[in-house]
Amino acid sequence: MSLQISLNRLLLLLTHQLLCGFLGLLIGLNVTPLDPASIGSEVWYGKKSGKYTSVGKGDSLIYSQLYPFEGLLNYTSGIIHHVKLEGLEPGSRYYYKCGDSSIPAMSQENSFETFPTPSSKNYPTRIAFIGDLGLTTNSTTTIDHLIHNDPSMILMVGDLTYANQYLTTGGKGASCFSCAFPDAPIRETYQPRWDGWGRFMEPLTSKIPMMVIEGNHEIEPQADGITFKSYLTRFAVPAEESGSKSNFYYSFDVGGIHFIMLGAYIDYNSTGAQFAWLKQDLQSVDRSVTPWLVATMHPPWYNSYSSHYQEFECMRLEMEALLYQYKVDIVFNGHVHAYERMNRVYNYTLDPCGPVYITVGDGGNIEKVDVDHADEPGKCPSPGDNIPEFGGVCHSNFSSGPAKGKFCWNKQPEWSAFRESSFGHGILEVVNSTYALWTWHRNQDSYKENAVGDQIYIVRQPELCFNESKSQNSQKSLPHSAAPSHISQDFSIIISQFFGVLFIYGLHFQVFPSCFFN
């Protein structure tokens, strides 16, 4: 086995050296980083096609993924540019190019539409949720289906490229890295998968705002302990604008919706910085302006599949009460490669004021779909299984309800409303401050008109739930002047460019588009 892997590495290494010499790609045994200052970061934009009345200038940066092990290849990125455009008007279409006009080297024209002003009467038309996408034929079906459904915004709930399912020399990836490559000296990654994923997503991300949160496949450890290098370099998020000191967690408004993006692979304890930020962020939300409160994190707290069962129970124990106290409406997750929608639940008990938890980790990645349920005979994991890649282990038996004293239910749990092992994506259409239509679209239905895998109206009940908690919260709210404001006076946008790939990132009253170029 070891000899075969070494031979495969040698063949791939020779292939890469030939390609690098021919194409100038930045991957090999010895790589020299490009100079980020060697090219400008510009975005030309305006409200009429071909007429650019403003120019935004920004920052450029690169990153390297280094592996000081025999036979492993190193990688250094092309130049990544982030440009923030300010003074944009809400609900308007802008046309833009990015590049360096002094060379000249400018992209083709693209356009985007800014979000409406935060208000209880303004909502984006369709918000797409995708998790654990990867870069496979199933991923292609998911994105083609999504384009057909015409979203106005995309939220990626972690695990984007699955570059860490490949050796540094590329070749064929594996659904189980440790099974296929038991002698690998480190969890390797093939960083060009990030570049390929960017080109794959460009038809959407050059025109539609996309927000992201990190998953476990973005950790990508290097030998010196550096992690998340590609993720943190490639994506611009409104951390500072939302009062966060970390790009691993942040918040933003889109019309009448306040989104909270939580980090599961950074300290989430009640004594930590993320928890303190989350509490202050929740206290600052004005539900008369943004009635809907939606949270997102990569791993699910509620999950009836065997895969990742109770994996992030510690995070739930630390944070769930806070989300419940401030009446979060919906929580979106990925991680489990299947679809599951929960009934409103709090602390494993049905509760009309609890959030609706929805798992959409079914984007189509190389690890394949999860099919086993923990309540099926012989499928209940042991408490020693499903150890998280970050944080502690808090596996425990249920203390109440039909499964009292057991680690798993013997039937589909009452808090699990619907589940199916199929690839797909979801669309949230907020109608008003009370109703939102949630639809899950299966890939196998992509050529069927009006076909849905799951559909439900999610109904807010502030008259019931806020009256119940008003007395509890009245003494805990911060003065308005002490809380970070989620309403700014103008729109802004970040455009980033890398190898010709364009990305747009949306930020509450600000929008972050991004163009990547080399």
C-alpha positions, -999 to +999 in steps of 0.1 A: +000+000+000+027+025+010+048+017-021+018+021-044+010+055-028+046+066-032+046+056-069+013+074-074+027+105-057+058+104-080+038+102-111+015+130-101+045+151-090+062+148-124+029+156-141+025+187-119+060+199-126+054+197-163+021+215-160+036+242-137+064+248-162+040+251-191+012+270-174+030+289-147+008+274-120+018+281-084+021+246-071+052+224-067+080+214-043+093+250-042+069+279-048+075+316-048+046+338-038+035+365-061+038+401-051+003+414-042+014+450-049+023+441-085-012+447-097-039+472-088-073+464-072-100+485-089-137+482-095-154+505-120-191+507-115-223+527-123-260+524-128-259+522-166-242+495-186-209+506-200-210+539-181-190+537-149-193+568-128-173+556-098-141+537-091-134+518-060-099+508-049-090+481-024-065+456-010-047+427-025-033+396-008-020+361-013-017+330+009+003+298+009-005+262+019+029+246+028+037+210+036+073+202+047+069+165+040+087+144+014+066+140-018+040+166-009+035+197-030+032+232-018+008+259-031+008+296-032-023+314-045-028+339-072-034+375-061-067+380-044-083+414-044-110+428-021-126+462-030-153+478-009-177+500-028-196+526-007-225+550-012-246+525-032-283+530-032-307+503-019-328+483-044-307+494-074-289+476-102-252+484-107-229+474-136-192+468-129-158+457-141-128+448-120-091+446-126-062+470-131-069+498-156-032+508-158-022+475-176-050+475-189-066+443-175-103+445-167-129+418-165-160+416-186-190+436-174-212+421-147-241+435-127-257+430-093-287+444-075-284+459-040-308+447-013-338+467-001-336+490+029-339+471+062-376+472+070-404+450+081-420+456+047-390+448+025-377+413+018-354+397-008-374+375-032-356+341-028-328+332-005-310+300-013-294+278+013-268+252+003-245+231+025-216+207+019-215+215-019-181+203-031-173+199-068-188+168-082-214+159-108-240+161-080-228+195-071-233+206-108-269+193-107-275+213-075-262+245-089-279+241-123-312+235-104-305+265-082-299+288-112-333+276-126-349+287-093-335+322-097-323+331-062-316+367-051-291+357-025-271+326-015-261+314+020-234+287+020-236+268+054-200+255+053-179+228+036-174+245+003-148+228-019-137+196-002-102+203-013-090+182+018-104+150+003-074+150-021-036+146-018-015+176-025-006+160-058-042+159-069-054+128-086-086+111-076-102+122-043-117+099-017-150+099+002-130+089+032-095+105+033-081+084+062-094+052+046-079+059+012-046+075+024-038+060+058-001+068+055-006+105+047+016+126+071-011+152+075-046+159+063-036+171+029-054+194+005-053+200-032-056+238-032-063+241-070-098+226-061-105+260-045-096+277-078-118+253-098-147+257-073-145+295-078-148+291-116-176+267-111-196+292-089-188+323-110-220+323-131-239+328-098-215+346-076-206+373-101-242+385-101-258+373-068-246+381-033-233+351-014-225+348+023-205+320+039-198+303+072-169+280+078-172+242+081-148+215+092-135+210+056-123+245+056-099+238+086-071+226+063-043+224+089-007+231+079+024+217+097+030+249+117-005+249+131-020+274+107-057+266+098-085+280+077-059+300+056-077+296+022-112+303+037-101+334+056-081+349+026-106+342-001-138+355+016-147+389+028-174+390+055-188+419+075-172+410+108-160+444+118-192+461+106-213+438+129-191+443+160-173+410+157-135+407+161-134+374+141-143+365+105-155+332+120-188+348+132-207+379+122-242+392+114-259+413+087-294+425+077-311+418+044-344+437+042-365+426+072-342+397+081-313+397+105-289+369+099-264+356+125-235+334+113-220+314+141-186+297+142-186+261+155-148+256+151-138+285+173-145+290+211-183+290+216-183+287+254-204+311+274-173+327+288-158+334+254-157+363+229-181+347+205-208+342+231-204+378+244-206+391+208-237+370+201-255+382+232-248+418+224-258+413+187-291+397+198-298+425+222-293+451+195-318+437+170-348+458+165-376+434+156-398+462+144-373+467+116-360+432+111-388+409+124-371+377+112-341+364+130-322+336+113-291+318+126-267+297+107-239+274+118-223+244+100-230+214+124-266+208+135-277+206+171-308+186+162-300+156+140-316+121+138-291+106+114-263+083+127-237+106+111-226+134+134-252+123+160-249+146+191-215+157+178-220+193+188-240+188+219-215+209+238-222+239+216-260+234+220-257+233+257-237+266+257-258+286+231-293+272+227-308+290+256-296+324+243-311+317+208-344+307+225-344+337+248-342+361+219-367+341+198-346+331+168-370+319+142-350+295+120-316+279+123-299+265+092-271+238+093-251+215+071-226+189+080-250+159+078-252+149+041-290+147+039-320+168+044-339+171+077-365+197+090-374+198+126-405+209+144-401+239+166-380+226+195-361+237+226-339+214+247-353+183+228-389+193+238-415+205+213-420+242+219-441+266+198-416+294+206-385+274+197-367+278+163-373+256+133-340+238+127-333+228+091-303+207+079-293+212+042-259+194+041-270+178+009-253+199-017-236+170-035-201+166-021-176+137-027-184+121+007-218+110-006-252+111+010-260+099+046-287+073+048-286+057+082-309+070+110-298+067+146-333+053+156-331+023+132-321-011+146-283-014+148-277+022+136-274+040+170-239+053+174-220+046+205-212+075+228-176+072+217-184+079+181-188+113+164-160+132+181-160+168+170-130+183+153-133+212+177-146+215+212-155+190+239-177+159+239-210+161+257-228+130+245-256+119+270-288+099+273-321+117+271-334+127+305-371+130+296-396+121+269-402+088+250-365+081+248-358+088+285-327+070+297-316+061+261-289+075+238-311+071+207-348+070+200-363+037+187-384+056+161-382+089+143-379+115+171-410+137+176-389+168+170-379+155+136-407+165+112-393+154+078-361+137+066-348+123+033-314+112+020-312+131-013-291+159-027-306+193-032-309+229-020-335+250-002-352+283-010-367+307+017-392+332+005-402+356+032-437+370+025-441+394+053-433+398+090-454+367+099-451+342+070-422+327+052-424+298+026-396+272+029-391+248+000-366+220-003-358+211-039-344+176-046-319+172-075-339+144-090-368+168-094-347+194-113-364+187-147-399+185-132-421+216-132-433+228-098-419+197-080-408+200-044-393+176-019-406+194+011-425+226+016-440+244+046-450+279+057-430+290+087-452+313+109-439+337+135-460+342+166-447+372+184-479+378+202-474+344+219-437+341+223-426+377+230-452+383+256-439+351+273-403+363+274-408+401+277-405+402+314-373+380+313-356+402+288-367+437+299-339+440+325-313+425+302-314+447+271-285+471+265-292+508+260-297+514+223-266+536+222-244+509+236-254+482+211-238+479+176-262+493+150-272+471+121-285+500+100-261+521+081-268+552+060-257+538+027-250+507+008-215+493+003-202+464-016-169+444-017-158+430-050-130+405-050-113+389-080-091+359-083-081+341-115-109+359-133-135+346-109-160+371-095-177+369-061-203+391-046-208+392-008-239+407+007-238+427+040-270+440+057-273+475+045-241+468+026-233+444-001-200+427-006-193+416-042-159+401-050-138+397-082-107+375-083-081+380-109-044+372-115 
